[in-house]
Amino acid sequence: MIIPLRKMINVAENISDLNFDAKVEVESQDELGQLGVAINKMSGHLEENLVQLQEDIENTLSSAINDAFKDTEDPDSLSIRERALKQVA
């Protein structure tokens, strides 16, 4: 029982480092197997939420940048806007 727990601890540590490719190898349907399934499921949800959060941040920043420069025709300001948008992407 010690070895499966150590493997799960290792996977959990990888997930905490944002390595969502780390998965628990589920070899049973007992409590340890159920814990492994739960860890894998949690990892998937965390990854999905992180991707969505990154997309939301990019969209919000892009919108704010576009709004800040929406009424300008100044070439220098438009150049700054373009550089800012590239930094967001």
C-alpha positions, 0 to 999 in steps of 0.5 A: 500500500505504501508504493501506490500512495507514494506514486499518488503523492508524486502525481499530486506534486506534479499537478501542483507544478502545473504538469497536467500530463501526470496521471495516476495509474489506476490498478484497482477499484478499491479506495486507492483506485477511487482516489486515483480516479479522483486525482486524475479527474481533478487534474483534468478540471484544473487544466480546463479551468486554467486554460479558460482563465488564461483565455478570459484574461487575454480577452479582457486585456485585449478589450481594455487595450482596444477601448483605451485607443478607440478614439485615436488616429495618432500613429504613435498611439496606434503603434503602441496599441499594436505592440500592447496587443501582441504582448497579450497574445 
